[in-house]
């Protein structure tokens, strides 16, 4: 059976004896459903997985995959912090206006930088693809790339959004509310108010997974 392009999954909400019951959500967004959007500077196309809110600018956060065929400058996103992970290709060197250089040399390498800092992208040896997370500076975000061998636990509180992106291998996702799912490479899961585990399908196999936790910071 083919994968559905986007699978929203949810538990229920309401009240019990006057107490509020939290909503638990799991949404799986398939790579095949990503939508193309032109780069802000006109230099290429990115494939957008999700943006919040769904349309218009400014957005609070956005996840996309960019296919980079030639070296060139990055667009200005001064209101955002950016997180990039190499997904495919021989590598990228980022050269910033302040003289700093950062390199994505192998699949799974992660860099973080201020979206307002002028940056030039130099391809090491041919086209590359990368994951991009842009987050408003009004939000707190933590990111990591983890190599999953044994199941890895996660927890997203009621005021957090957690992102799980499969980089190089199919992984399973199970949350305590009973929802389960499978992520193929470059599929994205969006979770809130839940805990659970990420694991691999094959014994002793390993998989690279990008994990981000987003939280709006009131008053910042």
C-alpha positions as a Markdown table, in Angstrom:
| # | Residue | x | y | z |
|---|---|---|---|---|
| 1 | Unk | 0.0 | 0.0 | 0.0 |
| 2 | Unk | 1.5 | 3.4 | -0.9 |
| 3 | Unk | 2.3 | 5.9 | 1.7 |
| 4 | Unk | -0.3 | 8.6 | 2.3 |
| 5 | Unk | 1.2 | 12.0 | 1.6 |
| 6 | Unk | 0.3 | 13.4 | 5.0 |
| 7 | Unk | -1.1 | 11.5 | 7.9 |
| 8 | Unk | -2.6 | 13.6 | 10.7 |
| 9 | Unk | -3.1 | 11.5 | 13.8 |
| 10 | Unk | -4.6 | 12.6 | 17.1 |
| 11 | Unk | -6.0 | 11.5 | 20.4 |
| 12 | Unk | -8.9 | 13.4 | 22.0 |
| 13 | Unk | -9.5 | 16.4 | 24.1 |
| 14 | Unk | -12.2 | 17.5 | 26.5 |
| 15 | Unk | -12.9 | 17.6 | 30.2 |
| 16 | Unk | -13.1 | 15.0 | 32.9 |
| 17 | Unk | -14.7 | 15.9 | 36.2 |
| 18 | Unk | -14.0 | 19.6 | 35.4 |
| 19 | Unk | -10.4 | 19.0 | 34.5 |
| 20 | Unk | -8.9 | 19.8 | 31.1 |
| 21 | Unk | -7.6 | 16.9 | 29.2 |
| 22 | Unk | -4.5 | 17.6 | 27.0 |
| 23 | Unk | -4.6 | 17.1 | 23.3 |
| 24 | Unk | -2.0 | 14.7 | 22.0 |
| 25 | Unk | -1.1 | 15.0 | 18.3 |
| 26 | Unk | 1.1 | 13.2 | 15.8 |
| 27 | Unk | 1.3 | 14.3 | 12.2 |
| 28 | Unk | 3.4 | 12.5 | 9.6 |
| 29 | Unk | 4.3 | 14.6 | 6.6 |
| 30 | Unk | 5.6 | 12.5 | 3.7 |
| 31 | Unk | 8.4 | 13.7 | 1.5 |
| 32 | Unk | 6.2 | 13.2 | -1.6 |
| 33 | Unk | 3.8 | 15.9 | -0.3 |
| 34 | Unk | 6.5 | 18.6 | 0.1 |
| 35 | Unk | 5.5 | 21.7 | -2.0 |
| 36 | Unk | 8.1 | 23.6 | -4.1 |
| 37 | Unk | 8.6 | 27.3 | -3.3 |
| 38 | Unk | 11.1 | 29.7 | -4.9 |
| 39 | Unk | 14.0 | 30.9 | -2.9 |
| 40 | Unk | 13.6 | 34.4 | -1.4 |
| 41 | Unk | 16.6 | 35.6 | -3.5 |
| 42 | Unk | 15.4 | 33.9 | -6.7 |
| 43 | Unk | 18.4 | 31.6 | -6.8 |
| 44 | Unk | 16.6 | 28.3 | -6.6 |
| 45 | Unk | 13.8 | 26.2 | -5.2 |
| 46 | Unk | 13.1 | 24.7 | -1.8 |
| 47 | Unk | 10.6 | 22.0 | -1.0 |
| 48 | Unk | 8.5 | 23.0 | 1.9 |
| 49 | Unk | 7.3 | 20.3 | 4.4 |
| 50 | Unk | 5.5 | 22.6 | 6.8 |
| 51 | Unk | 5.2 | 26.2 | 7.8 |
| 52 | Unk | 3.4 | 27.7 | 10.8 |
| 53 | Unk | 1.1 | 29.5 | 10.1 |
| 54 | Unk | 0.4 | 27.7 | 6.8 |
| 55 | Unk | 0.6 | 30.7 | 4.6 |
| 56 | Unk | 1.9 | 34.2 | 4.5 |
| 57 | Unk | 4.8 | 36.0 | 6.1 |
| 58 | Unk | 6.1 | 36.3 | 8.7 |
| 59 | Unk | 5.9 | 32.7 | 9.7 |
| 60 | Unk | 6.9 | 31.3 | 13.2 |
| 61 | Unk | 8.8 | 28.3 | 11.9 |
| 62 | Unk | 9.3 | 26.4 | 8.7 |
| 63 | Unk | 10.8 | 23.0 | 7.7 |
| 64 | Unk | 12.0 | 22.5 | 4.1 |
| 65 | Unk | 14.5 | 20.6 | 1.9 |
| 66 | Unk | 16.6 | 22.5 | -0.5 |
| 67 | Unk | 18.3 | 21.1 | -3.6 |
| 68 | Unk | 21.4 | 23.1 | -4.3 |
| 69 | Unk | 22.8 | 22.7 | -7.8 |
| 70 | Unk | 25.3 | 25.6 | -7.8 |
| 71 | Unk | 27.2 | 27.7 | -5.3 |
| 72 | Unk | 25.8 | 31.1 | -4.4 |
| 73 | Unk | 24.5 | 33.5 | -1.7 |
| 74 | Unk | 21.8 | 32.6 | 0.8 |
| 75 | Unk | 18.7 | 34.6 | 1.2 |
| 76 | Unk | 18.4 | 37.1 | 4.1 |
| 77 | Unk | 16.1 | 35.8 | 6.9 |
| 78 | Unk | 17.1 | 38.3 | 9.6 |
| 79 | Unk | 14.1 | 37.5 | 11.9 |
| 80 | Unk | 15.0 | 33.8 | 12.1 |
| 81 | Unk | 17.6 | 31.4 | 13.4 |
| 82 | Unk | 18.6 | 28.7 | 10.9 |
| 83 | Unk | 19.5 | 25.0 | 11.3 |
| 84 | Unk | 20.9 | 23.0 | 8.4 |
| 85 | Unk | 21.6 | 19.3 | 8.0 |
| 86 | Unk | 23.3 | 17.8 | 5.0 |
| 87 | Unk | 21.1 | 15.1 | 3.5 |
| 88 | Unk | 22.8 | 14.3 | 0.2 |
| 89 | Unk | 26.0 | 15.1 | -1.7 |
| 90 | Unk | 29.7 | 15.7 | -1.1 |
| 91 | Unk | 29.3 | 18.7 | 1.2 |
| 92 | Unk | 28.9 | 22.4 | 1.6 |
| 93 | Unk | 31.0 | 25.2 | 3.0 |
| 94 | Unk | 29.2 | 28.2 | 4.4 |
| 95 | Unk | 31.2 | 31.5 | 4.4 |
| 96 | Unk | 29.8 | 34.2 | 6.6 |
| 97 | Unk | 30.2 | 38.0 | 6.4 |
| 98 | Unk | 32.0 | 38.0 | 9.8 |
| 99 | Unk | 34.7 | 35.7 | 8.4 |
| 100 | Unk | 33.4 | 32.5 | 10.1 |
| 101 | Unk | 33.3 | 29.4 | 8.0 |
| 102 | Unk | 31.2 | 26.3 | 8.7 |
| 103 | Unk | 31.3 | 23.0 | 6.9 |
| 104 | Unk | 28.8 | 20.3 | 6.3 |
| 105 | Unk | 31.1 | 17.5 | 5.2 |
| 106 | Unk | 29.0 | 14.3 | 5.5 |
| 107 | Unk | 25.4 | 13.3 | 5.6 |
| 108 | Unk | 24.0 | 14.2 | 9.0 |
| 109 | Unk | 26.3 | 17.1 | 9.7 |
| 110 | Unk | 24.5 | 20.0 | 11.4 |
| 111 | Unk | 25.2 | 23.7 | 11.5 |
| 112 | Unk | 23.3 | 26.6 | 13.2 |
| 113 | Unk | 23.5 | 30.3 | 12.4 |
| 114 | Unk | 21.7 | 33.6 | 12.4 |
| 115 | Unk | 19.5 | 34.0 | 9.3 |
| 116 | Unk | 20.4 | 37.7 | 9.1 |
| 117 | Unk | 24.1 | 37.1 | 8.7 |
| 118 | Unk | 25.1 | 37.3 | 5.0 |
| 119 | Unk | 26.3 | 33.8 | 3.9 |
| 120 | Unk | 27.7 | 32.3 | 0.8 |
| 121 | Unk | 27.3 | 28.6 | 0.0 |
| 122 | Unk | 30.2 | 26.9 | -1.7 |
| 123 | Unk | 29.5 | 23.4 | -3.0 |
| 124 | Unk | 32.4 | 21.0 | -2.3 |
| 125 | Unk | 32.0 | 18.7 | -5.2 |
| 126 | Unk | 28.7 | 18.9 | -7.0 |
| 127 | Unk | 25.0 | 19.3 | -6.1 |
| 128 | Unk | 23.7 | 18.7 | -2.5 |
| 129 | Unk | 20.5 | 18.6 | -0.7 |
| 130 | Unk | 20.0 | 19.9 | 2.8 |
| 131 | Unk | 17.3 | 20.1 | 5.5 |
| 132 | Unk | 16.4 | 23.6 | 6.7 |
| 133 | Unk | 14.7 | 24.6 | 9.9 |
| 134 | Unk | 14.0 | 28.3 | 10.3 |
| 135 | Unk | 12.7 | 29.4 | 13.6 |
| 136 | Unk | 11.6 | 32.9 | 14.7 |
| 137 | Unk | 13.9 | 34.5 | 17.2 |
| 138 | Unk | 10.9 | 34.8 | 19.5 |
| 139 | Unk | 11.0 | 31.1 | 20.0 |
| 140 | Unk | 13.4 | 28.8 | 21.9 |
| 141 | Unk | 14.7 | 25.8 | 19.9 |
| 142 | Unk | 17.1 | 23.0 | 20.6 |
| 143 | Unk | 18.2 | 20.6 | 17.8 |
| 144 | Unk | 20.4 | 17.5 | 17.4 |
| 145 | Unk | 21.2 | 14.8 | 15.0 |
| 146 | Unk | 21.1 | 11.4 | 16.7 |
| 147 | Unk | 22.3 | 8.0 | 15.5 |
| 148 | Unk | 19.5 | 5.6 | 16.6 |
| 149 | Unk | 20.5 | 2.0 | 17.2 |
| 150 | Unk | 18.5 | 1.2 | 20.3 |
| 151 | Unk | 15.1 | 2.9 | 20.7 |
| 152 | Unk | 15.5 | 6.5 | 21.8 |
| 153 | Unk | 12.9 | 8.1 | 24.1 |
| 154 | Unk | 11.4 | 11.6 | 23.6 |
| 155 | Unk | 9.0 | 13.8 | 25.4 |
| 156 | Unk | 7.1 | 16.9 | 24.2 |
| 157 | Unk | 5.3 | 18.9 | 26.8 |
| 158 | Unk | 2.0 | 20.7 | 26.2 |
| 159 | Unk | 3.7 | 24.0 | 25.2 |
| 160 | Unk | 6.3 | 22.4 | 22.9 |
| 161 | Unk | 6.4 | 21.1 | 19.4 |
| 162 | Unk | 8.8 | 18.3 | 18.5 |
| 163 | Unk | 10.0 | 17.5 | 15.0 |
| 164 | Unk | 11.5 | 14.2 | 14.0 |
| 165 | Unk | 13.0 | 13.9 | 10.6 |
| 166 | Unk | 14.4 | 10.6 | 9.2 |
| 167 | Unk | 17.6 | 11.2 | 7.3 |
| 168 | Unk | 19.0 | 8.0 | 5.9 |
| 169 | Unk | 16.9 | 5.0 | 6.9 |
| 170 | Unk | 13.3 | 4.1 | 7.7 |
| 171 | Unk | 12.5 | 4.4 | 11.4 |
| 172 | Unk | 9.5 | 3.7 | 13.6 |
| 173 | Unk | 7.7 | 6.1 | 15.8 |
| 174 | Unk | 5.5 | 5.1 | 18.8 |
| 175 | Unk | 3.9 | 7.5 | 21.2 |
| 176 | Unk | 2.4 | 6.7 | 24.6 |
| 177 | Unk | -1.1 | 7.7 | 23.5 |
| 178 | Unk | -1.2 | 4.7 | 21.2 |
| 179 | Unk | -0.4 | 6.2 | 17.8 |
| 180 | Unk | 2.4 | 4.6 | 15.8 |
| 181 | Unk | 3.9 | 5.4 | 12.4 |
| 182 | Unk | 6.8 | 4.7 | 10.1 |
| 183 | Unk | 9.1 | 7.4 | 8.7 |
| 184 | Unk | 10.8 | 6.8 | 5.4 |
| 185 | Unk | 14.0 | 8.8 | 4.7 |
| 186 | Unk | 13.1 | 12.5 | 4.5 |
| 187 | Unk | 9.7 | 12.1 | 6.0 |
| 188 | Unk | 8.8 | 14.4 | 8.9 |
| 189 | Unk | 6.8 | 13.8 | 12.1 |
| 190 | Unk | 5.3 | 16.8 | 14.1 |
| 191 | Unk | 4.4 | 16.0 | 17.7 |
| 192 | Unk | 3.0 | 17.8 | 20.7 |
| 193 | Unk | 1.9 | 16.8 | 24.3 |
| 194 | Unk | 3.2 | 13.3 | 24.1 |
| 195 | Unk | 6.1 | 11.0 | 24.8 |
| 196 | Unk | 7.3 | 7.9 | 23.1 |
| 197 | Unk | 10.2 | 6.3 | 21.2 |
| 198 | Unk | 12.0 | 6.3 | 17.9 |
| 199 | Unk | 13.5 | 3.1 | 16.7 |
| 200 | Unk | 14.8 | 1.2 | 13.7 |
| 201 | Unk | 13.0 | -1.6 | 11.8 |
| 202 | Unk | 16.0 | -3.9 | 11.5 |
| 203 | Unk | 17.9 | -5.4 | 14.5 |
| 204 | Unk | 21.4 | -3.9 | 15.0 |
| 205 | Unk | 20.8 | -1.3 | 12.2 |
| 206 | Unk | 21.4 | 2.4 | 12.8 |
| 207 | Unk | 19.6 | 5.4 | 11.5 |
| 208 | Unk | 20.3 | 9.1 | 11.5 |
| 209 | Unk | 17.5 | 11.2 | 12.8 |
| 210 | Unk | 17.1 | 15.0 | 13.2 |
| 211 | Unk | 15.2 | 16.0 | 16.3 |
| 212 | Unk | 14.1 | 19.6 | 17.2 |
| 213 | Unk | 12.1 | 20.9 | 20.1 |
| 214 | Unk | 10.4 | 24.3 | 19.6 |
| 215 | Unk | 8.9 | 26.5 | 22.4 |
| 216 | Unk | 7.5 | 30.0 | 22.2 |
| 217 | Unk | 9.1 | 32.3 | 24.7 |
| 218 | Unk | 6.6 | 34.8 | 26.1 |
| 219 | Unk | 7.8 | 38.3 | 26.2 |
| 220 | Unk | 10.9 | 37.7 | 24.1 |
